[in-house]
Amino acid sequence: MVDEMGMTNKQFQGFVRLILKAVKNALKINPDNEELQELETTLQSMLEDS
């Protein structure tokens, strides 16, 4: 899938880390947001799986 997007694995991981950082910052403001919590979990698992 990464190849289809024209990104290297390292670039994709950097993109995921950037989004994860934004999600974590949003959770500091609104820690009870379940959708953000799920997104954080999903993004973290994406990094661990790669």
N, C-alpha and C positions, 0 to 999 in steps of 0.2 A: 504494500500500500504506500509506503514511504516513497518508493521509486516512482509510483504513479503521480505523486504530487511534486516530483522534481526536487526532492530534498534528500540529503544524506541522513543516515541514522543519527549522527551527532547533531545536525541541524534540527531534526525533529525533536530530539530530547531537549534541546535548548528552548524550542518553542513551547513544549509542554512545561518546562520549568518556569518560563515566563508567565504562562497562564496560571500555574499553581501558585506562584508568588502573589499574583493579583487576587486569587481566590482566598488565600490565607489572610491577606490584608482586609478583604471584605468581611471575612469571618471575625476579625477583631472588632469590627464595627457592629456586626450583627451575628453573634455566635449561635443564635438559635435557628438560623436559616437552614432547614434540612436539605434543601436543594443544593446549597453551596457545600454542605458537609458531604453529600454524596459525590459531588463533582470533585472535591478535594480527594476523597478516597479513590475515585476512579483514576484521576491523574497520577496519584502516588503509585498506584498499582501498575500503571503504564510504564512508569520509570523503572520500577523494580523488575518488571517482566523483560525489559529490553537489555 
